[in-house]
Amino acid sequence: MTPNLLSLAVLLVSVLLAGCVQPIREPVQEKTLVAGSLVWPPAPLPPRIRFVAGVSRPMDLGITPPLPKRLKRLISGATDTAFVRPGGVAAVGDIIYVADPGAQSLWILEPEAASFKQVSTAGKHKLVSPVAVAPGGDGRVYVADSYLAKIFVFRSDGKLFATFGGASLQRPAGIAFDRSVSRLYVADSAAHRVWIFSGAGQTIGNIGQRGAGNGEFNYPTHVTVDQNGTLYVTDSLGFRVQMFARDGQFQGAFGHHGDASGDFAAPKGVAVDSDGHVYVVDALFDTVQIFDKAGRLLLSFGERGVSPGMFWLPNGIYIDRNDRIYVADSYNQRIQIFQYLGRRQQ
């Protein structure tokens, strides 16, 4: 090794050990985390939603690779490990799962353990378009790959547990798991219906067909289940959200196409908080709209942009048991985290 190369290697090691390496791209949200002042609606109204954090890569959660890997990446000129185009997100306790079709991967982030996994294979299959993720029981997580038309079941350590789908699925786009009855709901956008599977993957039945009537769909893309077992389906090109009982019985719908507040242009992810409010992501409006079950608009947050609380073609949304809201801000290449403050915290 020449003296110049030796000096460069020593310098790189010294910089790493000093912890002074700057990230490849600094998340714009870091400047607002301490103040915690980004809330909706703004003062003087009581705040209902608060911005918590933005996550573009494991490092944003304090997760860093071991020193040898950091040194190897720095010497080789490799870019920082980061999301590419996150489409789906879910969280259980401290673990955050991100379905990233841009990276063709499932990310498993564990801040408390300071570790993460980027899962790109499922047995003999290479993930192609993992668009949605839903936590199941016993530490398992379900991932829908829209291109492979399969559902993969992983353990929390990233190991494959099972695969199912077969001829019944055409283009799975959204998934939700009802733990109380161990059922998995899969929105199949190409088949214009929602499939119902057992937790083990056996087909139980399906809901809907193509159409504009009650219980019919026009490219459904996302699903969620509330605490009472009510199923919510984003009927994307029907520009509405439909609701069903566990037995598939139609219970109601709200929404229509338009460009005013409360209207839909490209409805995507749907989720429900502990007070029964329904959150709907609209990719073209770059916002999250919050409704009551009758479809009355209560509040919205977000707009087009790259700053904290802004979105660019957002997609999936997930609300955990603590009313923490996770939004897949796809083209900003990040997950944004918010907190529903609720009546109990006023």
Protein Blocks (a to p, Z undefined) as FASTA:
>chain_A
ZZklmmmmmmmmmmmmnopaccfbdcfklmmmmnopaccdddfbdcfbdcfbdcfbfkln
opacdfklmmmmmmnopacdddfbdcbdcdehjbccdddfknopacdddfknopacddfb
ehjbccfblcbdcddeehiacdddfklopacdddfkopafbdchijmbmbdcbdcddfkl
opacdddfklopacdddfkopafbdeddedjbehiaehiabdcddfkopacdddfknopa
ddddfkopafbdeddddjbehiafbdcbddddfkopacdddfklopaddddfkopafbdc
ddedjbehiaehiabdcddfkopacdddfknopacddddebjmlZZ
